[in-house]
Amino acid sequence: MLSIKSCNKTIGAVISGIDLTSFNDSEFAQLYQAFLKYKVIFVRDQFLSPESQLKLAARFGELEEPHPFFPHVSTHPQVSEIETTPGNPPGKSYWHTDMTWQSAPPKCSVLCAQHLPDKGGDTIWVSMEAVYASLPEPLKQKLAGKTATHAVHGFAGSRFDEVNSDGDSRVDGISKGMVAVKHPVIAKHPETGNPTLYINEQFTRWLDDPCIEEEGITLDRLFDYAHNASLQVRFRWETGSVAIWDNRCTQHFAVTDYGDKPRKLHRVVVKGTPPEPFELYR
């Protein structure tokens, strides 16, 4: 029998009693409602093949094209490989919402652990709906209707980059064709209607209203609200663990405390829709 156990009062749930390679419509409906309610759900001991992971992700919606920077499973380009190998440690980690440099960022991601270091390598998620709720009311009013610019950042020079004989970065070459986009600072969840603070450290480059900083509102100040541990959940990976998160109302952070010890996860991403602003006064 499918069981759902919340991780805390804010975000995250562990689900058991389900096989993610074979479930009926009723079980998926429960899984999906848990995904909406808890924003990130965890299922252990699944050991998904690339085909099974793609099939699972496709239940949540249309799949994204292969990631422009990440390596992928050779036979399945939509399955990205997030891998650390000896001599190739992870670089700096940022709090981020996946791919908000796109006009329509992803709806959700499905991440499956292939192999892991003996210790370390956790991932932390934060509810940006809870972060929004924690903002002082005057700040909510000042942010209503505002937009911010998002653009690719943080991949050049990383383990996902390559430099040719002329010293040119592959990531920089690809990034030149990616135009920055504007998203509402306070976005409305397309299914629940809930407001979320829709910014992140890795891809949000600036607030578009030049007057807003004169009122003491900066991105760094807003980022700090997401660092509240009471609004987060920290997940300890095990081989075969699967995490599915709602990219529309969360950020996450990879804890890079394991050096260059081997670690590999497979990720599949589901397409989303352009974020819409939340109307504070209706």
N, C-alpha and C positions, 0 to 999 in steps of 0.2 A: 504493500500500500504506500502511495506517495505521501511523504512527510515533509513539512516545511517548518524550519526552526529559525526564527529571526536571530541575527547576530547581536543586535542592540536595538535601542528604541528609534534609531534614525535611519540606518542603511544596512543592507546585506541580509541574506538568508541562505542557510544551507539546506539543500534538498536531497532527500534520500528516498529509496524505494522506487526508483525509475531507471530504466535503461535508455540512454539517449540515442541508441541505435535502433530502438524498437519500442514505440509508445503509441497509444491510441489517441484519438482526438480529445477525449475527456482529460487525459493526463496532460496533453499539450496545453489545453485551455487553462488548467491549474498552473502549469509552468509559466505560461504567458502572464497570467494575472499576478503571479509572484514577481515576475520580472518588472512589471509596472509598479507594483507596490513597494518592493524593496530595492529596486534600482540596480542591484547587482546580485546575482544568484550564483551559488557554488554547488557543484556536484562532483563528488569524488569517485575514484575507481571506475573510470569510463573507458580510457585507452582507445580513443577514437582514431580510426584511419582517416586519411585525407578525404576519402569519399564520404565517410560517415559525417565528418565535421561539416563538409559542404552541404550535405543533405539536411543536417540539423539547422544550420544557419539559414538555409533557404526557407525554412518554415516561418522565419521571422520577417522575410521580405526578399526583395531582389538583391542579389549580391553585387558588391562593388567590383570594379575592374581591379586587376592586379595593382598593388601598391607601387608608386613610381620609384621608390628608393629601396624598399626592403627586398632581400633575396626571397626566393620562394621554393616550394617543393617542385622539383624539376618537371614532374608529370601533372602538376596541379597549380598553375600560376596564381590562382586566387587564394591559395594557402600560403601566407607569408611565414617565413622562418625568423623568429626572434632568437638569435643564438649568440652565446658567448663561448669562445674556444680559447685554449691556452695561448697566451701571447696576444689575444684580441679581447681585452676587457671592455665592458660597457663604458661609455663616456658619461658626461654630466647628465643627470636625470632632472627632468622638469615636471612639475604638475601640469597636466594637459588633458584636454578633451580631443579625441582623435580627429585629425584632418579638418579642423575648422578653417583651414585656408581655402576650402571648397565653398562654393555658393550654396551647396546642399550637403552639409557634413553628414557622416554616417548616422544611422538610427541606432545601431548596436554592433557589438563585436562579440565573437565567440573565441575564447583563448583556451588552448589545451596543452598541458604540460607533458613534454616528451621525456626529458631527463633533467635532473636538477643537481646542484651541489649538495653536500651533506647538510649544510646549514646556510641560512641567509637567502636572499633573493625574494623576499616577500613583495607583495603589491598592496598598495593602500588606495582605497576609493573614498571620495567624499561626496555627499549629497549637496549639489548646488541649489536645490530647492530649499534645503534646511539652511544653507548659507544665506540665501536671499531672505528667508524668514528671520534670520538673526540680525539683519541690518536695522539700524535705527530708522524710524519712520521718516524723518526729514531727509535722510539719505535716499530712501526708496523714491521719494517724491522728486528729488533732484535727478535721479537716474532714469526716471520714466521717460520714454520716448527717445533716449539717447542711443547712439550707435558707436561701435568700435571697429577698428580695422584689424583684420586678421591676415596673416601671410606666413608662408613657409619660413621656418627658422629652426635651427638646432640639428640639422642633418649633415650639413657640410662639415667635413673633418671628422665625422663620427665613424663608428665601425660599419655603417651602411654606405660609406662613401668610398670612391676609388679615385686616384689621381693618375693621370696618364703621363707619358714621358715628357710632355711639355709643362707639367705641373698644373694642368687644368683639372678642376674638380668635376666629377660626373654629376654630383648633386647640384652644383652651381649651374651647370649647363642645362639641366632639366628645369631648374627653378626659374630660369630667365623667362620661360614661357608661361609661368603661373602668375596671373594678375591678382593683386590683393583684393579682398572682399570686405564688405561691411555687414556686420550682424548687429541686431539689437542687443543692448547691454542687459536688458531684462526681457527674456524670451518666454513665450507661452508653450508649454508642452502640447504637442499636436493631438495627443490622445486624452490626457487627464485635464488639460487646461491649466495646470499649475504653473506659477511663475518660477523662473530659475535665473540665477545670476550667470549670464552666459559669457564668461571671459575665462582665459587660462594663460598661465605664465609662458607657455612655449610658443603659442601662435598669435595671441592678442598683442598687437604692436603699439597701438595708442587709442585713446578716446578721441572721437571725431570732433567734439565740441571744444574749441580752444578756450572757452570761458570757464569750463568746469573746474580746471585746476586752480583757477583763482579763488574758488570756494573751498580749496583744500582737498579736493577729490582727485586722487591719483590712482593709476593702476596698481601700484605697489600697495597702497592702502587697501584696495579692494581685494587683491590677492591674499592679503593677510587674513581676511575673514575665512578663507578656505583652509587655513592651517589649524583650525580649531579641532583638536583630536576628538572631541565629543561628537562631532558630526561625521566621523570617519569610521571605516572598518578596515582592519589589516588582515590579509589572508596569507596563511602559510601554505605554500604549494606542496603537493605531493605528486609523484608521477601518476598520470591519469586524471588529475584534477582538471575540471572545466569551470571557467568563469564566463558568465554572459552578463554584460552590463548595458544599461541604457545610456548611450552616448549623448543624449539630448539633455540630460540633467545631472551629469556626474563629471568629475575629473578623477584621474588616477595618477599614481606616482610609483615608479619602479625603484625599489630599495636596492642599490648597487653596493652591497656590503660583502660580496663574495669573491672579489678580485677577478681572476680570469679562469676560475673553475668552470668546467663545462656546464652549460645550462641551455636548454632549447625548449621553446614553446611554439606552437602553430597557431596562427591567428587568421580568422575569416571575418570579413566586415560586410555589414548589410547597409544598403543605400538608405539615405534619409531624404528629407525635404528641406527647403530653405527655412531657417528659423523665422518665426513671426513674432512681432513685439507683443508683450503683455500690456493690456490697457489697465492702468492702475485705477482709473475712474471709468466706470461703464454706465 
